[in-house]
Amino acid sequence: MLFEAHGISKFVVVCGYTDLRKGVDGLSQLVEGTYNTSPFEEGTLFLFYGRRGDRIKALL
């Protein structure tokens, strides 16, 4: 799944519940709009989790 894990230098866990129906574009907009950071920053992994708490979506 994360075959490029050796290049990750920063982990960002997004607080709160995220609608996991969103795709890559929706999650990128959420990161840009809410956290004022670039989702395309090299070596950064963003982690989102849903309301049920048993699923995680990652944006690398």
Rosetta constraint file for C-alpha pairs under 8 A:
AtomPair CA 4 CA 8 HARMONIC 7.60 0.50
AtomPair CA 7 CA 43 HARMONIC 5.63 0.50
AtomPair CA 8 CA 43 HARMONIC 4.31 0.50
AtomPair CA 8 CA 44 HARMONIC 5.77 0.50
AtomPair CA 8 CA 45 HARMONIC 6.64 0.50
AtomPair CA 9 CA 43 HARMONIC 5.19 0.50
AtomPair CA 9 CA 44 HARMONIC 6.14 0.50
AtomPair CA 10 CA 43 HARMONIC 6.39 0.50
AtomPair CA 10 CA 44 HARMONIC 4.79 0.50
AtomPair CA 10 CA 45 HARMONIC 6.32 0.50
AtomPair CA 11 CA 44 HARMONIC 5.89 0.50
AtomPair CA 11 CA 45 HARMONIC 4.92 0.50
AtomPair CA 11 CA 46 HARMONIC 6.11 0.50
AtomPair CA 11 CA 47 HARMONIC 7.61 0.50
AtomPair CA 12 CA 44 HARMONIC 7.33 0.50
AtomPair CA 12 CA 45 HARMONIC 6.10 0.50
AtomPair CA 12 CA 46 HARMONIC 4.76 0.50
AtomPair CA 12 CA 47 HARMONIC 6.20 0.50
AtomPair CA 13 CA 46 HARMONIC 5.91 0.50
AtomPair CA 13 CA 47 HARMONIC 4.82 0.50
AtomPair CA 13 CA 48 HARMONIC 6.47 0.50
AtomPair CA 14 CA 46 HARMONIC 6.97 0.50
AtomPair CA 14 CA 47 HARMONIC 6.02 0.50
AtomPair CA 14 CA 48 HARMONIC 5.52 0.50
AtomPair CA 14 CA 49 HARMONIC 7.83 0.50
AtomPair CA 15 CA 48 HARMONIC 7.78 0.50
AtomPair CA 16 CA 49 HARMONIC 7.83 0.50
AtomPair CA 17 CA 48 HARMONIC 7.53 0.50
AtomPair CA 17 CA 49 HARMONIC 6.03 0.50
AtomPair CA 17 CA 50 HARMONIC 5.23 0.50
AtomPair CA 17 CA 51 HARMONIC 5.37 0.50
AtomPair CA 18 CA 48 HARMONIC 6.20 0.50
AtomPair CA 18 CA 49 HARMONIC 5.90 0.50
AtomPair CA 18 CA 50 HARMONIC 5.20 0.50
AtomPair CA 18 CA 51 HARMONIC 7.05 0.50
AtomPair CA 19 CA 50 HARMONIC 6.18 0.50
AtomPair CA 19 CA 51 HARMONIC 7.77 0.50
AtomPair CA 20 CA 48 HARMONIC 7.82 0.50
AtomPair CA 20 CA 49 HARMONIC 7.30 0.50
AtomPair CA 20 CA 50 HARMONIC 5.94 0.50
AtomPair CA 20 CA 57 HARMONIC 7.00 0.50
AtomPair CA 22 CA 26 HARMONIC 5.26 0.50
AtomPair CA 22 CA 27 HARMONIC 6.29 0.50
AtomPair CA 23 CA 27 HARMONIC 6.23 0.50
AtomPair CA 24 CA 28 HARMONIC 6.05 0.50
AtomPair CA 24 CA 59 HARMONIC 7.21 0.50
AtomPair CA 25 CA 29 HARMONIC 6.25 0.50
AtomPair CA 26 CA 30 HARMONIC 6.25 0.50
AtomPair CA 27 CA 31 HARMONIC 6.28 0.50
AtomPair CA 27 CA 59 HARMONIC 7.69 0.50
AtomPair CA 28 CA 32 HARMONIC 6.23 0.50
AtomPair CA 28 CA 39 HARMONIC 5.63 0.50
AtomPair CA 29 CA 33 HARMONIC 5.85 0.50
AtomPair CA 30 CA 34 HARMONIC 5.73 0.50
AtomPair CA 30 CA 35 HARMONIC 7.72 0.50
AtomPair CA 31 CA 35 HARMONIC 5.39 0.50
AtomPair CA 31 CA 36 HARMONIC 6.80 0.50
AtomPair CA 31 CA 37 HARMONIC 6.44 0.50
AtomPair CA 31 CA 38 HARMONIC 7.11 0.50
AtomPair CA 31 CA 39 HARMONIC 6.20 0.50
AtomPair CA 32 CA 36 HARMONIC 4.87 0.50
AtomPair CA 32 CA 37 HARMONIC 5.31 0.50
AtomPair CA 32 CA 38 HARMONIC 5.79 0.50
AtomPair CA 32 CA 39 HARMONIC 6.67 0.50
AtomPair CA 39 CA 44 HARMONIC 7.80 0.50
AtomPair CA 39 CA 46 HARMONIC 7.97 0.50
AtomPair CA 39 CA 59 HARMONIC 7.88 0.50
AtomPair CA 39 CA 60 HARMONIC 7.93 0.50
AtomPair CA 40 CA 44 HARMONIC 7.96 0.50
AtomPair CA 40 CA 60 HARMONIC 7.88 0.50
AtomPair CA 43 CA 60 HARMONIC 7.43 0.50
AtomPair CA 44 CA 60 HARMONIC 6.19 0.50
AtomPair CA 45 CA 58 HARMONIC 6.82 0.50
AtomPair CA 45 CA 59 HARMONIC 5.85 0.50
AtomPair CA 45 CA 60 HARMONIC 4.69 0.50
AtomPair CA 46 CA 58 HARMONIC 5.62 0.50
AtomPair CA 46 CA 59 HARMONIC 5.06 0.50
AtomPair CA 46 CA 60 HARMONIC 6.41 0.50
AtomPair CA 47 CA 56 HARMONIC 6.76 0.50
AtomPair CA 47 CA 57 HARMONIC 5.94 0.50
AtomPair CA 47 CA 58 HARMONIC 4.62 0.50
AtomPair CA 47 CA 59 HARMONIC 6.54 0.50
AtomPair CA 48 CA 56 HARMONIC 5.63 0.50
AtomPair CA 48 CA 57 HARMONIC 5.16 0.50
AtomPair CA 48 CA 58 HARMONIC 6.21 0.50
AtomPair CA 49 CA 53 HARMONIC 6.23 0.50
AtomPair CA 49 CA 54 HARMONIC 7.74 0.50
AtomPair CA 49 CA 55 HARMONIC 5.85 0.50
AtomPair CA 49 CA 56 HARMONIC 4.46 0.50
AtomPair CA 49 CA 57 HARMONIC 6.21 0.50
AtomPair CA 50 CA 54 HARMONIC 7.30 0.50
AtomPair CA 50 CA 55 HARMONIC 5.98 0.50
AtomPair CA 50 CA 56 HARMONIC 6.68 0.50
